[in-house]
Amino acid sequence: MAASRVSTKAPGASVAGDSFVIPDGMFDNISNALSWDATVSQMCDSLKIPDLTTRHGLKKVHTRFNEMYKRLDAAYTSAKRSKNEKAMGGVVAIMAKMCADAILRDKLFQKGLLKKVIPLLAFDSTRHVALQALVMVTHHGGLEARQEIARQNGTLVKLIQDFPDDPKIAELVIITVAHATEAVVSCEQVPDPRLVRDVSIRTTLEGVVAALRRPVNSYAMLTHAISLLVAPTQHCPRECKSVPSALALLAAFTRSKVIETRATGFTGLLRLPISESEFEQTAFDPQGLFARYQRGTPQHLSDILMDYGPEKAEISLTLKCTVEYQKAIMQAMQDRDMYALGKKLLTIIQSTEFAIAEGGWQMEGGAGWTNVTDAPGLPFTRWTDSLPLSAKALRAKGTPADLDAADIIEMKFYMVRGRLPEAITLGHTALKRNRNLAYAYYIVSMGAEIQPGLRAVKKGLKCRNATPFVRNQMLWRAVNHASQQGLAILHDAPEGDMQARGEGTAFLMSAWEDAKTYIAEAPPDGRHMLAVLSWYAILTILIRGPELSEDLKELLPARRKMKTAVEFMNHMGYPVARTQLNLARELILCLYTDAAREWGALVKRHDELEAIAMEACNCGPASAEPDDGLADWLEKLDMDDPDDEHGVYMREHGPGHKHSHNAPKAKNEMASYELYRCSWCGNPSAVLRKCGGCGTKKYCDAGCQKSHWTEHKVECKGRA
């Protein structure tokens, strides 16, 4: 195509001496284009831009980036001078397509791409193409690019208000703002407060909520809206609370038919109270407990304990074991029999949590009573020093039962002294010798990582030697671990990831079952009863979803038990802390009924659109709308490139991105969760090992398979 240094064909074009001259007649050609993809195609031909839908084309841009950028910049400048909106939009679309490559994206942003895009939002003819460009950039954008776009949230959300009858604007704005805002606030560390201020969280949420009150026909818009509502809850709780309808919508989405959506909605509510929450206190005051016991138990609580069995109640066991511990210490001071003391300590340790406490001896002198730190003839001065001495005596006997007892006592010693890593290490060592030592599994489960901790307690729950106290402690930890892991998997799962859906559901089902077991078996005055009841209520909402009534009448028994659990904790002197779990449970139960009524129609519409999207995926791609040609071109990228052996020029998704709108979904979300649970201990996991004989049973490891063999060998086809 001929080139000209005269501006008659392209008003405002570069003149002699500039770096690039606009090809003769280019603007005339694109003015006759009937669609944006035709406009872009003609501009690429005129400006000699390679095929950007292939890696090979992107590699050519890498090689000659400065040259090609000068062409595009000159075209944009010329179009701007001549007020040719279509040409400006075409340049922006081409640059947006280049942003599929991470390196090119960063270069374009350094050159000021955003300054070229934002002005186009003011023109009716280019508004959609500018928004599609922003969608493309934020979809594949890096952290800095997305954060820079997030500063435009106020401008973008105003478009929804200014053009309420244009659903495409609402869709493109919400998708863009969702990706951009996540880059600012979806992080563990506290984000830059100046950046958060610029992002206008409250205004953004209000705009999104307003858009969702209108008829919605875009599944992509709804899924991104949910992500956007969840994103700021942890670091911007004040702004989120200032938009009550946004929180109500998160609660309403727990009634969706899609379990990932339910989990995502609740995750937002779970994160909201983090900044105001407090840790549960574990301090124990034995004298205060004795005093409260002597004052008597309120009659209605006493009746509950009588029905359960007063001798099994936590308050009874704690007081009994505390007295027995003191007597055992006194006896050991007299007879110096550390072995006998060890046998007594073994029973006490496995019966209750707080009976093993620190104590010592005092001596009266001129300055009054002072603690004895070194007294000739005493085997120990601090009471807990008796634990390692007892363990040593038990090890000297050397029987398997004595070795188990020694390990348990020594693990407890480490726990009392706050030396958790040493306790866990000893727990692993003990399990190498005896894989059926329940207390060791309980200690190992206290490690920082959730999945190993859950695997430990699930194995421990299969041990026949677990005492009621140890069993209940492991059930509590199993509920907590599995609930958190299931929520994390489902919230973070890409749309349509059936393995993630099955795995996440398996964790929630495991937690739900263990919660029901704990509530049925544990003492009603147990310190963890309120926490387990809280998880039970939350898990019931997540698992049963829309099956529940709007007034949650199915949870009335659990809510009555929560009230009783609080009364027991107050009676026993265990302060009811404002933990994250307690606050989140109060929030969801408070919001649920009104939220279901306010947003029920939208949740139903979400589920309808999800079903349509699933059907479309199963039946093949639907025909594109007239304006979708550009969107299709922006998304298209042929990843096959024989010249790119190392995959250098790959498009990059931004952090936190998890959308995959073309993946099919299962019709029955609960159908596959059992595939992700160990056939022996029930531990949920995605990395189970199949039985080599039948191939149907799955196990955590060889230990679980060996333990199950006595039951499984009859049906195992491979060994029949």
C-alpha positions in Angstrom: 0.0 0.0 0.0 1.4 3.4 -0.9 2.5 5.8 1.8 2.1 9.5 1.9 3.7 12.4 3.8 0.7 14.6 3.1 -2.2 14.9 5.5 -5.0 15.1 3.0 -5.8 11.3 3.1 -5.3 11.0 6.8 -5.9 14.3 8.6 -3.5 14.8 11.4 -1.1 12.2 10.1 2.7 12.3 10.6 4.6 14.7 8.4 8.1 14.6 7.1 10.7 14.0 9.8 8.4 12.0 12.1 9.1 8.4 12.9 6.2 7.0 10.9 3.9 8.1 8.1 0.2 6.9 8.0 -0.5 4.7 5.0 -2.4 6.5 2.3 -6.1 6.0 2.6 -6.1 3.9 5.7 -8.7 6.0 7.5 -10.9 5.9 4.4 -10.7 2.1 4.4 -11.7 1.6 8.0 -14.5 4.2 7.8 -16.3 1.7 5.5 -15.7 -1.3 7.8 -19.0 -2.8 9.1 -17.6 -4.2 12.3 -14.9 -3.7 14.8 -13.1 -6.9 13.9 -13.1 -5.8 10.2 -11.7 -2.4 11.4 -8.9 -4.1 13.3 -8.1 -6.4 10.5 -7.8 -3.6 8.0 -5.6 -1.5 10.3 -3.3 -4.5 11.0 -2.9 -4.9 7.2 -2.2 -1.2 6.7 0.2 -0.9 9.6 1.9 -4.2 8.8 1.0 -5.7 12.2 1.5 -9.5 12.2 -1.2 -12.0 13.1 -1.7 -11.4 16.8 -3.8 -14.6 17.3 -0.7 -16.7 17.1 2.5 -17.0 19.2 4.5 -16.6 16.1 2.9 -13.2 15.4 3.5 -12.1 19.0 7.1 -13.1 18.7 7.4 -10.8 15.6 6.1 -7.9 17.7 8.7 -8.7 20.4 11.4 -8.6 17.9 10.3 -5.3 16.4 8.3 -3.8 19.2 9.6 -0.2 19.0 9.0 0.0 15.3 5.4 -1.4 15.6 4.6 0.7 18.6 5.6 3.9 16.7 3.2 2.9 13.9 0.4 2.4 16.3 1.1 5.5 18.3 1.3 7.6 15.2 -2.0 6.1 14.0 -3.7 6.9 17.3 -2.3 10.5 17.4 -3.4 11.1 13.9 -6.8 9.7 14.5 -7.1 11.8 17.7 -6.2 15.0 15.8 -8.8 14.2 13.1 -11.3 13.1 15.7 -11.6 9.7 14.1 -13.0 7.7 16.9 -13.1 4.5 15.0 -9.4 4.6 14.2 -8.6 5.4 17.8 -10.6 2.4 18.9 -8.9 0.1 16.4 -5.5 1.1 17.7 -6.6 0.4 21.3 -8.0 -3.0 20.3 -4.7 -4.0 18.7 -2.7 -2.9 21.7 -5.1 -4.8 24.0 -4.6 -7.9 21.9 -0.8 -7.6 22.4 -1.5 -7.6 26.2 -2.1 -11.4 25.9 1.6 -11.5 26.2 2.9 -10.5 29.6 6.1 -8.8 28.4 4.3 -6.8 25.7 1.6 -5.8 28.2 4.2 -4.4 30.6 5.9 -2.5 27.8 2.6 -1.1 26.5 1.6 0.1 30.0 5.0 1.8 30.4 4.2 3.6 27.1 0.9 4.8 28.5 -1.7 2.4 27.1 -4.3 3.4 29.7 -4.1 7.0 28.6 -5.2 5.9 25.2 -8.1 3.7 26.4 -9.8 5.9 29.0 -10.7 8.8 26.7 -12.6 6.4 24.4 -15.1 5.7 27.2 -16.5 9.2 26.5 -17.6 8.3 22.9 -20.7 6.3 22.1 -18.9 4.7 19.1 -15.9 3.5 21.1 -17.2 2.9 24.6 -17.7 -0.9 24.1 -14.4 -1.4 22.4 -12.6 0.5 25.1 -14.3 -1.7 27.8 -13.5 -4.8 25.9 -9.9 -3.7 25.8 -9.9 -3.2 29.6 -11.4 -6.7 30.0 -8.7 -8.2 27.9 -5.9 -6.3 29.8 -7.3 -7.1 33.3 -8.0 -10.7 32.3 -4.3 -11.3 31.4 -2.9 -8.3 33.2 -0.1 -8.3 35.7 -0.4 -6.9 39.2 0.8 -3.4 38.4 -1.4 -3.1 35.3 -4.5 -4.3 37.1 -3.9 -2.0 40.1 -3.5 1.0 37.8 -6.8 0.1 36.1 -8.4 -0.2 39.5 -7.7 3.5 40.1 -10.3 4.1 37.4 -13.0 2.2 39.3 -15.0 5.3 40.0 -15.0 6.3 36.4 -16.0 2.8 35.2 -18.8 2.3 37.7 -20.2 5.7 36.8 -20.8 4.3 33.3 -23.2 1.8 34.7 -25.1 4.7 36.3 -25.0 6.9 33.2 -26.1 4.1 30.8 -28.5 2.0 32.8 -30.2 0.6 29.7 -27.0 -0.8 28.3 -26.5 -4.3 29.8 -23.2 -4.8 27.8 -21.7 -1.8 29.6 -22.6 -3.3 33.0 -21.2 -6.6 32.1 -17.9 -5.3 30.8 -17.4 -2.8 33.6 -18.1 -5.5 36.3 -15.7 -7.9 34.7 -13.0 -5.3 34.5 -13.5 -3.9 38.0 -13.6 -7.4 39.5 -10.2 -8.3 38.1 -8.7 -5.0 38.9 -10.0 -4.8 42.4 -8.8 -8.3 43.2 -5.3 -7.2 42.4 -5.5 -4.5 45.1 -7.3 -6.3 48.0 -7.0 -10.0 47.4 -3.8 -10.5 49.4 -2.7 -11.7 52.8 -0.8 -8.6 53.7 -2.6 -5.3 54.4 -2.7 -3.4 51.0 -1.5 0.1 50.5 -4.1 2.4 52.1 -3.6 5.1 49.5 -4.2 2.6 46.7 -7.3 1.3 48.5 -8.6 4.8 48.8 -8.1 5.4 45.1 -10.0 2.2 44.2 -13.2 3.6 45.8 -14.4 0.3 47.3 -17.7 1.6 48.7 -18.7 3.4 45.4 -17.7 0.3 43.5 -19.8 -2.0 45.6 -22.8 0.4 45.4 -22.5 0.5 41.7 -22.3 -3.3 41.3 -25.3 -3.8 43.6 -27.4 -1.3 41.7 -26.5 -3.1 38.4 -27.5 -6.4 39.8 -31.0 -5.1 40.7 -31.7 -4.8 37.0 -32.5 -7.8 34.8 -29.3 -9.9 34.3 -28.6 -12.1 31.3 -24.9 -12.5 31.6 -23.4 -15.5 33.5 -19.9 -13.9 33.2 -21.2 -10.7 34.8 -22.7 -12.6 37.7 -19.7 -14.8 38.4 -17.4 -11.8 38.4 -19.8 -9.8 40.5 -19.6 -12.5 43.2 -15.8 -12.4 43.1 -15.9 -8.6 43.4 -18.2 -8.7 46.4 -15.9 -11.2 48.2 -12.6 -9.6 47.3 -12.6 -6.6 49.7 -14.2 -8.2 52.7 -11.0 -9.0 54.6 -9.1 -5.8 54.2 -12.0 -3.3 53.7 -14.7 -4.5 56.2 -15.8 -0.9 57.0 -16.5 -0.2 53.4 -18.3 -3.5 52.9 -20.5 -3.0 56.0 -21.5 0.4 54.6 -23.2 -1.4 51.7 -25.5 -3.8 53.6 -27.1 -5.1 50.4 -23.7 -6.4 49.3 -23.3 -8.5 52.4 -26.9 -9.7 52.1 -26.2 -10.8 48.5 -23.2 -12.9 49.7 -25.5 -14.5 52.3 -28.2 -15.1 49.6 -25.7 -16.9 47.3 -25.4 -19.6 50.0 -28.8 -20.7 48.6 -27.4 -21.3 45.1 -27.7 -24.8 43.6 -23.9 -24.5 42.8 -21.8 -25.5 45.8 -18.8 -23.4 44.6 -21.0 -20.4 44.6 -22.3 -21.2 48.1 -18.7 -21.6 49.4 -17.6 -18.4 47.7 -20.5 -16.4 49.2 -19.8 -17.6 52.7 -16.0 -17.1 52.3 -16.7 -13.4 51.9 -18.7 -13.4 55.2 -16.1 -15.5 56.9 -13.3 -13.0 56.0 -15.3 -9.9 57.0 -14.8 -10.1 60.8 -11.0 -11.0 60.7 -9.9 -7.5 61.7 -12.1 -7.4 64.8 -11.8 -11.0 65.8 -9.8 -12.4 68.8 -8.2 -15.7 69.5 -9.8 -18.1 71.9 -8.2 -18.1 75.3 -6.9 -21.4 76.7 -6.0 -20.3 80.2 -7.4 -22.5 83.0 -8.1 -21.4 86.5 -8.6 -24.5 88.7 -9.4 -22.6 91.8 -12.1 -20.6 90.0 -13.6 -23.8 88.6 -13.7 -25.3 92.1 -15.5 -22.2 93.4 -18.1 -22.3 90.6 -18.6 -26.0 91.2 -19.2 -25.4 94.9 -21.7 -22.7 94.1 -23.7 -25.2 92.1 -24.8 -25.6 88.5 -28.0 -23.9 87.3 -30.9 -26.3 87.4 -31.5 -26.4 83.6 -27.8 -27.1 82.9 -27.7 -29.7 85.7 -30.6 -31.5 84.1 -28.8 -31.6 80.8 -25.7 -33.1 82.5 -27.8 -35.6 84.3 -29.2 -36.8 81.0 -25.8 -37.1 79.5 -24.1 -38.7 82.5 -22.7 -36.3 85.1 -19.6 -38.5 85.6 -18.7 -37.9 81.9 -19.2 -34.2 82.0 -16.2 -32.0 81.3 -16.5 -30.1 84.6 -16.6 -33.4 86.5 -13.7 -35.0 84.7 -11.6 -31.8 85.0 -12.2 -31.5 88.8 -11.7 -35.2 89.4 -8.5 -35.4 87.4 -7.1 -32.2 89.0 -7.6 -33.8 92.4 -6.0 -37.1 91.3 -3.1 -35.2 89.8 -2.4 -33.4 93.1 -2.7 -36.7 95.0 -0.4 -38.5 92.6 2.3 -35.8 92.9 2.1 -35.9 96.7 2.4 -39.7 96.7 5.4 -39.5 94.4 7.1 -37.1 96.7 6.8 -39.6 99.5 7.6 -42.9 97.8 9.8 -41.6 94.9 8.0 -44.2 92.6 8.2 -42.5 89.2 6.9 -45.5 87.4 3.7 -45.6 89.5 3.3 -41.9 89.0 3.7 -42.4 85.2 0.8 -44.9 85.2 -1.4 -42.4 87.0 -0.4 -39.5 84.7 -1.1 -41.6 81.7 -4.8 -41.9 82.7 -5.1 -38.3 83.7 -3.6 -36.9 80.5 -5.9 -38.9 78.3 -9.0 -38.0 80.3 -9.1 -34.2 80.2 -7.3 -31.1 78.9 -6.2 -29.0 81.8 -5.6 -31.3 84.8 -1.8 -31.4 84.3 -0.9 -27.9 85.6 2.2 -26.3 87.0 2.8 -26.4 90.7 5.6 -26.3 93.2 6.7 -26.1 96.8 7.1 -23.1 99.1 9.2 -22.5 102.2 8.5 -20.0 105.0 11.3 -17.7 105.9 12.1 -14.3 107.2 10.8 -12.7 104.0 7.6 -14.8 104.1 6.7 -17.7 101.7 9.1 -18.2 98.8 9.2 -20.8 96.0 11.6 -23.7 96.5 13.7 -24.1 93.4 16.3 -26.6 94.7 15.8 -28.7 97.7 18.0 -31.8 98.6 16.1 -35.0 98.6 13.1 -33.9 96.4 12.9 -35.7 93.1 11.5 -32.5 91.5 10.5 -29.0 92.6 8.2 -28.0 89.7 5.3 -30.5 89.4 5.6 -30.8 85.6 9.2 -31.8 86.0 7.8 -35.1 87.2 6.6 -35.9 83.6 10.0 -36.6 82.0 11.1 -38.4 85.1 8.0 -40.6 84.9 8.6 -41.1 81.2 12.1 -42.2 81.9 11.0 -44.8 84.4 8.4 -46.2 82.0 11.0 -46.5 79.2 13.2 -48.4 81.6 10.6 -51.1 81.9 10.5 -51.3 78.1 7.2 -53.1 77.4 5.2 -51.8 74.4 2.5 -50.4 76.7 5.1 -48.6 78.9 6.8 -47.2 75.8 3.4 -45.8 74.6 2.8 -44.3 78.0 6.2 -42.7 78.1 5.7 -41.1 74.7 2.3 -39.8 75.7 3.6 -38.3 79.0 6.6 -36.7 77.3 4.4 -35.2 74.5 2.2 -33.7 77.2 5.3 -32.3 78.9 6.4 -30.6 75.8 2.8 -29.2 75.3 2.7 -27.8 78.9 6.0 -26.1 78.4 4.9 -24.6 75.1 7.4 -26.7 73.0 5.0 -27.8 70.3 7.5 -28.6 67.5 9.3 -31.1 69.9 5.9 -32.6 70.8 5.0 -33.1 67.1 8.4 -34.6 66.4 8.0 -37.1 69.2 4.5 -37.9 67.9 5.9 -38.9 64.5 8.6 -41.0 66.2 6.0 -42.7 68.4 3.8 -43.5 65.4 6.7 -45.2 63.6 6.8 -47.7 66.5 3.0 -47.9 67.0 0.7 -46.6 64.3 -2.3 -47.2 66.5 -1.3 -44.7 69.2 -4.3 -42.3 69.1 -2.8 -39.6 71.3 0.2 -39.3 69.0 -2.1 -38.6 66.1 -3.8 -35.9 68.1 -0.5 -34.2 68.9 0.7 -34.4 65.3 -2.5 -32.8 64.1 -1.5 -29.6 65.9 1.0 -28.7 63.2 0.5 -25.6 61.1 -0.5 -27.3 57.8 -4.2 -28.3 57.5 -4.0 -31.3 55.3 -1.4 -33.3 57.2 -3.2 -32.3 60.4 -6.5 -33.6 59.1 -4.9 -36.8 57.8 -3.5 -37.4 61.3 -6.8 -37.0 63.2 -8.7 -39.1 60.7 -6.2 -41.9 61.2 -6.4 -41.4 65.0 -10.1 -41.7 65.0 -9.8 -45.2 63.6 -7.6 -46.2 66.6 -9.4 -48.5 69.1 -7.5 -47.2 72.1 -8.6 -43.6 71.8 -10.2 -42.4 75.1 -13.4 -40.3 74.9 -11.4 -37.1 75.6 -8.8 -37.8 72.9 -11.5 -38.9 70.4 -13.5 -35.7 71.0 -10.4 -33.5 70.6 -9.6 -35.2 67.3 -13.2 -34.8 66.1 -13.1 -31.1 66.9 -9.8 -30.7 65.0 -11.1 -32.8 62.1 -14.2 -30.5 61.8 -12.1 -27.3 61.8 -9.4 -28.6 59.4 -11.8 -30.1 56.9 -14.2 -27.1 56.9 -11.4 -24.6 56.2 -9.8 -26.8 53.5 -13.1 -27.5 51.7 -14.0 -23.8 51.7 -10.6 -22.9 50.3 -10.7 -25.5 47.5 -14.2 -24.6 46.4 -13.6 -20.8 46.5 -10.4 -21.0 44.6 -11.5 -23.6 42.1 -11.7 -22.5 38.4 -15.2 -22.7 37.1 -16.0 -26.1 35.8 -13.1 -27.9 37.6 -14.9 -31.1 38.5 -12.0 -32.5 40.4 -11.9 -29.4 42.6 -15.7 -29.6 43.1 -15.5 -33.2 44.2 -12.5 -32.7 46.4 -13.9 -29.6 48.1 -17.3 -31.3 48.7 -15.5 -34.3 50.1 -13.8 -32.1 52.7 -17.1 -30.4 53.7 -19.0 -33.7 53.9 -16.2 -35.1 56.1 -16.4 -32.1 58.4 -20.2 -32.2 58.5 -20.2 -35.9 59.5 -17.6 -35.4 62.2 -19.5 -32.4 63.5 -22.6 -34.5 63.9 -20.6 -37.2 65.7 -19.0 -34.7 68.1 -22.4 -33.1 68.9 -23.9 -36.5 69.6 -20.9 -37.9 71.7 -19.1 -35.0 73.4 -20.0 -33.6 76.8 -22.6 -30.8 76.4 -20.3 -28.6 78.6 -17.3 -29.3 76.4 -15.1 -26.2 75.7 -15.3 -26.8 71.9 -19.0 -27.5 71.7 -19.9 -24.0 70.5 -17.3 -24.0 67.8 -18.4 -27.4 66.5 -22.1 -26.3 66.6 -21.1 -23.2 64.7 -19.4 -25.2 62.0 -22.3 -27.6 61.9 -24.8 -24.8 61.2 -22.5 -23.3 58.5 -21.8 -26.7 56.9 -25.5 -27.5 56.8 -26.1 -24.2 54.9 -23.3 -25.0 52.5 -24.1 -28.6 51.9 -27.9 -28.5 51.7 -28.1 -25.1 50.0 -31.5 -24.3 48.6 -33.1 -27.4 50.3 -33.2 -25.3 53.5 -36.2 -23.1 54.3 -35.7 -19.4 54.2 -36.2 -19.1 57.9 -33.7 -21.9 58.7 -36.1 -23.8 60.8 -34.0 -26.9 60.2 -31.3 -25.3 62.4 -33.5 -24.5 65.4 -32.2 -27.5 67.5 -28.6 -26.5 66.8 -29.3 -22.9 67.7 -30.8 -23.9 71.0 -27.7 -26.0 71.7 -25.5 -23.1 70.9 -27.4 -21.0 73.5 -26.8 -23.8 76.0 -23.1 -24.1 75.1 -22.6 -20.4 75.8 -24.3 -20.8 79.2 -22.1 -23.7 80.0 -18.9 -21.8 79.0 -20.0 -18.8 81.1 -20.7 -21.1 84.1 -17.3 -22.8 83.8 -15.4 -19.6 83.4 -14.4 -20.1 79.7 -14.9 -16.6 78.1 -16.8 -16.8 74.8 -14.3 -15.1 72.6 -15.2 -13.0 69.5 -13.5 -15.5 67.3 -13.7 -15.3 63.5 -15.8 -18.4 63.5 -18.3 -17.1 66.1 -18.6 -13.7 64.4 -19.1 -15.3 60.9 -21.7 -17.7 62.3 -23.6 -14.9 63.9 -23.4 -12.9 60.7 -24.7 -15.6 58.3 -27.6 -16.5 60.7 -28.5 -12.9 61.1 -28.5 -12.1 57.3 -29.8 -15.3 55.9 -33.6 -15.0 56.0 -33.9 -11.3 54.8 -31.1 -11.9 52.2 -33.0 -14.9 50.8 -36.1 -12.7 50.3 -34.2 -9.7 49.0 -32.0 -11.5 46.5 -33.7 -14.8 45.9 -34.7 -14.0 42.4 -31.2 -13.1 41.4 -29.8 -16.3 42.9 -32.4 -18.2 40.9 -31.3 -16.3 37.8 -27.7 -17.2 38.5 -28.5 -20.8 38.7 -30.5 -20.7 35.4 -27.6 -19.0 33.6 -25.2 -21.5 35.1 -27.3 -24.3 33.7 -27.5 -22.6 30.3 -23.8 -22.2 30.3 -23.2 -25.8 31.1 -25.6 -26.9 28.4 -23.9 -24.6 25.9 -20.5 -26.1 26.8 -21.8 -29.6 26.3 -23.5 -28.8 23.0 -20.7 -26.7 21.5 -20.2 -23.0 21.1 -23.2 -20.8 20.6 -23.4 -18.3 17.7 -21.8 -15.0 18.5 -23.8 -11.8 18.9 -23.2 -9.1 16.3 -20.8 -7.1 18.5 -18.9 -10.2 19.7 -16.5 -10.4 16.8 -13.9 -8.2 18.4 -14.3 -10.0 21.7 -13.7 -13.4 20.0 -10.6 -12.0 18.2 -9.2 -10.6 21.5 -9.6 -13.9 23.2 -8.3 -16.1 20.4 -4.7 -17.3 20.7 -3.2 -20.2 18.8 -0.7 -21.7 21.3 0.9 -24.1 18.8 4.2 -22.7 17.6 7.0 -25.1 16.5 9.5 -22.3 16.8 8.8 -21.7 20.5 10.2 -24.8 22.2 10.3 -23.3 25.7 6.9 -21.6 25.8 8.5 -18.2 26.4 5.7 -16.1 24.8 2.7 -17.3 26.7 -0.2 -15.2 27.8 -0.3 -14.8 31.6 -3.4 -14.7 33.8 -3.3 -12.1 36.6 -3.0 -13.2 40.2 -6.2 -14.5 41.8 -7.8 -15.2 38.4 -9.8 -18.4 38.3 -12.4 -18.0 35.6 -12.8 -20.6 32.9 -16.2 -20.0 31.3 -16.2 -22.7 28.8 -15.7 -25.7 31.1 -18.7 -28.1 31.5 -20.0 -28.8 34.9 -21.5 -31.9 36.5 -25.2 -32.1 37.0 -24.9 -33.7 40.4 -22.4 -31.8 42.6 -22.5 -34.4 45.3 -22.1 -37.4 43.0 -18.3 -37.7 43.1 -17.2 -36.6 46.5 -16.7 -40.1 47.8 -14.0 -40.6 45.2 -11.9 -38.2 47.2 -12.0 -40.0 50.5 -9.8 -42.7 52.0 -11.6 -46.1 52.1 -10.3 -46.7 55.6 -10.1 -43.5 57.6 -12.4 -41.3 55.5 -9.7 -38.6 55.1 -10.6 -36.4 52.1 -7.8 -35.9 49.6 -7.1 -35.6 45.9 -3.9 -37.7 46.1 -5.2 -41.1 47.3 -3.6 -44.3 46.2 -5.7 -47.0 44.5 -5.7 -50.6 45.7 -3.5 -52.5 43.4 -5.8 -55.5 43.5 -9.3 -54.2 42.7 -8.5 -50.6 41.7 -11.7 -49.4 43.4 -10.7 -48.7 47.0 -8.4 -45.7 47.7 -6.1 -45.0 50.6 -4.0 -42.2 52.1 -1.0 -44.5 52.3 0.2 -48.0 52.9 -0.7 -47.8 56.5 -4.4 -47.2 55.8 -4.4 -49.9 53.2 -2.9 -52.4 55.6 -5.4 -51.4 58.4 -8.3 -51.9 56.0 -7.1 -55.2 54.6 -8.8 -57.5 57.1 -12.2 -56.0 55.9 -11.3 -55.5 52.3 -9.7 -58.7 51.4 -13.0 -60.5 51.0 -14.2 -58.2 48.3 -10.8 -57.4 46.7 -11.0 -58.9 43.2 -7.2 -58.9 42.8 -6.7 -61.2 45.8 -9.8 -63.4 45.5 
